[in-house]
Amino acid sequence: QVRLVESGGGLVQAGGSLRLSCAASESRINAMAWYRQAPGKQRDLVALITRAGSTKYADSVKGRFTISRDNAKNTVYLQMSSLKLEDTAIYYCAADKYGNDYWGQGTQVTVSS
């Protein structure tokens, strides 16, 4: 059972930056990703990164967010810049290992005006 622990959420003003981190309890993780869920909305993919480093982003965050990972530390990061009010959500880390999906508990990101 892979455990994922997120950190780095918080309150930030619009236009500001935050960096989220997610540490996995095991190695040899395949794809890792960040999802987010705003109140009353479905959980959507924000960004994904494969073990080899290929990335994919939601259109709404392209050019503002950057996903990266450190395989030696089993950790994935999400650098968020130029934050907008609509980026407010709970951000969840997800990981795939041997075809099984694992989720973190989520970290709140609140963008204020």
C-alpha positions as CSV (number, residue, x, y, z in Angstrom):
1,Q,0.0,0.0,0.0
2,V,1.6,3.2,-1.2
3,R,1.1,6.2,1.2
4,L,1.1,9.7,-0.2
5,V,1.6,12.7,2.0
6,E,1.0,16.2,0.5
7,S,2.3,19.5,1.9
8,G,2.6,23.1,0.8
9,G,-0.9,24.2,0.6
10,G,-2.2,27.4,2.1
11,L,-3.6,30.8,1.5
12,V,-2.1,33.1,-1.1
13,Q,-3.1,36.2,-2.9
14,A,-4.1,36.2,-6.5
15,G,-0.9,36.5,-8.6
16,G,1.2,34.7,-6.0
17,S,2.9,31.4,-6.0
18,L,2.9,28.2,-4.0
19,R,4.7,24.9,-4.3
20,L,3.1,21.6,-3.4
21,S,5.0,18.5,-2.5
22,C,3.9,14.9,-2.3
23,A,6.1,12.2,-0.9
24,A,5.4,8.6,-1.6
25,S,6.2,5.8,0.9
26,E,7.6,3.5,-1.8
27,S,9.8,3.7,-4.8
28,R,9.3,2.5,-8.4
29,I,6.2,4.7,-8.8
30,N,5.1,5.0,-12.4
31,A,3.0,8.1,-13.2
32,M,2.4,10.7,-10.5
33,A,-0.2,13.4,-10.8
34,W,-2.0,16.3,-9.2
35,Y,-5.7,16.6,-9.2
36,R,-7.9,19.3,-7.7
37,Q,-11.5,19.5,-6.6
38,A,-13.3,22.8,-6.0
39,P,-16.5,22.8,-3.9
40,G,-19.4,21.4,-5.7
41,K,-17.3,20.3,-8.7
42,Q,-15.7,17.1,-9.8
43,R,-12.1,16.1,-9.3
44,D,-10.1,17.1,-12.3
45,L,-6.5,16.4,-13.5
46,V,-4.2,19.3,-13.1
47,A,-0.9,17.8,-14.2
48,L,0.8,14.5,-14.6
49,I,4.3,13.3,-15.0
50,T,5.6,9.9,-15.9
51,R,8.6,8.2,-14.4
52,A,10.6,9.2,-17.5
53,G,9.6,12.8,-17.0
54,S,7.0,13.3,-19.7
55,T,4.3,15.8,-18.6
56,K,0.7,16.7,-19.3
57,Y,-1.2,19.7,-18.1
58,A,-4.8,20.8,-18.0
59,D,-5.4,23.7,-20.4
60,S,-6.3,26.0,-17.5
61,V,-2.9,25.8,-15.9
62,K,-0.6,25.6,-18.9
63,G,2.2,28.2,-18.6
64,R,1.4,28.8,-14.9
65,F,2.0,25.5,-13.2
66,T,5.0,23.1,-13.5
67,I,5.1,19.5,-12.3
68,S,8.3,17.8,-11.5
69,R,9.5,14.8,-9.6
70,D,12.6,13.5,-7.8
71,N,12.6,9.8,-8.3
72,A,15.4,9.4,-5.7
73,K,13.1,11.0,-3.1
74,N,9.9,9.4,-4.4
75,T,8.5,12.9,-4.5
76,V,6.4,14.9,-6.9
77,Y,6.1,18.7,-6.9
78,L,3.7,21.2,-8.3
79,Q,5.0,24.7,-8.7
80,M,2.0,27.1,-9.1
81,S,2.5,30.7,-10.2
82,S,0.2,33.5,-11.3
83,L,-2.5,31.9,-9.1
84,K,-6.1,32.9,-9.8
85,L,-9.2,32.8,-7.7
86,E,-10.4,29.9,-9.7
87,D,-7.4,27.8,-8.6
88,T,-8.9,27.6,-5.2
89,A,-9.5,23.9,-4.5
90,I,-8.3,20.9,-2.5
91,Y,-5.3,19.5,-4.4
92,Y,-4.8,15.7,-4.3
93,C,-1.6,13.8,-5.2
94,A,-2.1,10.5,-7.1
95,A,0.3,7.8,-8.0
96,D,0.2,4.7,-10.1
97,K,2.3,1.6,-9.2
98,Y,1.9,-1.7,-11.1
99,G,-1.6,-0.5,-12.3
100,N,-2.9,0.4,-8.9
101,D,-3.9,3.9,-8.1
102,Y,-3.2,5.6,-4.8
103,W,-4.4,9.0,-3.4
104,G,-3.2,11.4,-0.8
105,Q,-5.5,13.1,1.7
106,G,-5.4,16.4,-0.1
107,T,-4.1,19.9,0.7
108,Q,-6.2,23.0,0.6
109,V,-5.1,25.9,-1.7
110,T,-7.0,29.1,-1.3
111,V,-6.4,32.1,-3.5
112,S,-7.7,35.4,-2.3
113,S,-8.3,38.7,-4.1
